Amino acid sequence: MGSQHDFAEFYSAAFGPLTSQIHAFVGSHAEAQDLVQEAFCRAFGKWSVVSRYDDPYAWVRRVAWNLAVSRWRRGRLVRLWQRDLAPPDVPEPTANDVDLTRALAKLPKDQRQAVVLHYLADMSIADIAAFMNSPEGTVKAWLHRARAALASSLDVTDDEVTRV
């Protein structure tokens, strides 16, 4: 063993059975594939050593299982945290919210980010400029162009855009 060819044969033979085991544990085929793939990536990085083990499959299986258990533990902590900190009730989006989201999606990234930071995060132009690492004049131009584009998309006046 030890060559890339040997690894490819090992991978082909072992990936499916190990994925089935991990899938049975985590309950998600895609997550199982990710975990097993990560285990094989680690094996490939150490293949010159792992290939000389009496049972390289046992090493990869142990790594995959360790990864699965670690992810399960993290998920369990997240679920406990979410249970203890119930999210506040958030109202359903209105038709205006949906229209605004669609109109925002049409803006260039920098304009969209500036609008969101200014109107939703309530950041000043100076703070946005520092956050986006851009001159204040550029941020003002982005906001001006974005308001004009949003007014056109939403069929409202430029002043009404700030109230939507």
Buried (B, 14 or more C-beta within 10 A) or exposed (E): BEEEEEBEEBBEEBBEEBBEBBBEBBEEEEBBBBBBBBBBEBBBEEBEEBBEBEEBBEBBBEBBBEBBEEBBEEEEEEEEEEEEEEEEEEEEEEEEEEBBEEBBEEBEEBBBBBBBBBBEEEBEBEBBBEBBEBEBEBBBBBBEBBBEBBBEBBEBEEEEBEEB
